[in-house]
Amino acid sequence: MIVKLLSGDTPRSPVLAVILLAILVALAFAPFLFPGVRSVDTAARICIFIVLVASYDLMLGYGGIVSFAHTMFFGMGAYGVALASTHMGRGFDAVAVGALSGALLAAAIAFLIGLFSLRVRAIFFAMITLAVASAVAVLVSQLSGLTGGEDGLSFQTPRALTPAFRFGDELFGVRLNGRLLAYYLIFGVSLILFLLMLRVVNSPFGRVLQAIRENDFRAEAIGYRVVGYRVTVTCLSAFIAALAGALYAIWLRYVGPDTVLSFDIMVDILLMVVIGGMGTMYGAVIGAALLVLAQNYLQALMGMAAGAVAGLPVLPELMNADRWLLWLGVLFVLSIYFFPTGIVGRLRQRRQGRAAQGR
Amino acid sequence: MSDPMLRLSGVYTDIAQYHILQGVNFDVPRGQVTMLLGRNGVGKTTSLRTIMGHWRARAGQILLDGQDIAALPTPAIARLGVGYVPENMGIFSDLTVEENMILAASSGPLDRTRLDWLFSVFPPLQTFWKGHAGNLSGGQKQMLSIARAMVEERRLYLIDEPTKGLAPAIVSTMAGALRQLKDQGASILLVEQNFSVARALGDSAVVMDDGRVVWTGAMAELAGDAALQERLMGLSMEAGH
């Protein structure tokens, strides 16, 4: 049953299976295990970034396509929900229309970019996506009448997803309100989208993508239209990234250029894919969980560490909470050094190595 | 005599500023093995790649069963029934042996009878069926590469140096597989440097030099004439065999 749910793509490493299970349990029961606004907010961001990073991995790890426009697609979904909710009024219909419109627009733009640039070398596609993403970010900032410009848009989500909505008293000390529903909406949709992507990469379509990534001429020589497959996966990836953006907008009830279109998000996505492990899907789970946790808690952790070593020379300065970005950078360098194929790749290699030794 | 399965007429191919094929003409008769021979760098691999549409012919006709395929894209040529085994094998290392074979059977699911035949010809493929192709040995990778082309009945097989760099035992397995394919009546265009394999399999031979065809005829005639070999290819292929 579980193997079927995972489309036959099991973790293939006991350590990896335990880590993934721990993340799944932590996310599934986050509001009860880690009560508090900040921790639930972190859990929701992890869910959303898992989907966003997995959708990028679909394109980069499986299709071998480098894109810098993923944040743009993410932003389209987010702005779709924001604009629909602003103009149609709060309600699930506005959320659905906005999410779907944003996702379809993202797929359409991905189709156009892909059709014109995926015929040529991959570097041109990367450059074109960078140019288009920058242009869209500027456009969103300039069209302040529609998008709210630099200030962004605050909007109302359906009443059932707001803290004011109550559907009971308390369960294990947690208030049963719309915020809890919003979290589980995000968790559920993220889980479904992730399993769907797992199904895609393990389908015949996914196998052809992997073949194209490895040797595109050979894939053509056995009858597969490389451009068609590349354009399709780009559109699918953009569509799902936009849905992740829609979830983010629902959670934040706000969209702005810095929040959903910033190039910093693109860098985060790249880091999450590389640290987790490209072409593995599960790498997205590990990479997103690790990076979002580090971004949210490393600073506090370092503050505590600095307090603990207060009497010692040099160490309190090194552990100063203001230096958290430095340590985040050191962690990235170390993880790339020790896990060049990503954490998932490394764990699976260890397993394969042991199996080979035991043969 | 029936029309050939493949006919190249006045094919010119340029790669960047280099004129690699300069008016190539030859036929691959139906149900026969045609050996494409010549020294290194004379245009044999380019000829196969031009037929597959990877390099676009600047001029000339490439007729597959009477249909001009010179302007068709590579996937369309493959779907017309041309099986291609490139020199560098081109297996998909990240996929399993099974997945490699499934991908190659582009017209539908794997045919069990044909698969059993392939397992009998290349037993390691059955042994490592669920294993990653990247973990296979060099010889096993070549077996997989050829088996992929043979997984479906093709109108034409283009095979580029299948025994290159392989151990003698594997060469004999390869030759046996190609012999069985030939006995099934397949049309094959084979580039091969191993003369004993070429002589055993070839019905006719096409010798190239400097981007042109310099000799065509029966393989037996070429095999029996050391002076002709010396003149056409600069060496006698009888030497050492």
Interface residues (C-beta under 8 A of the other chain):
Chain A: P204 R207 V208 Q210 A211 R213 E214 N215 F217 R218 A219 E220 A221 I222 G223 Y224 R225 V226 G279
Chain B: M52 H54 P73 T74 P75 A78 R79 Y84 P86 G90 I91 F92 S93 D94 L95 E99 I102 L103 A104 S106 R148
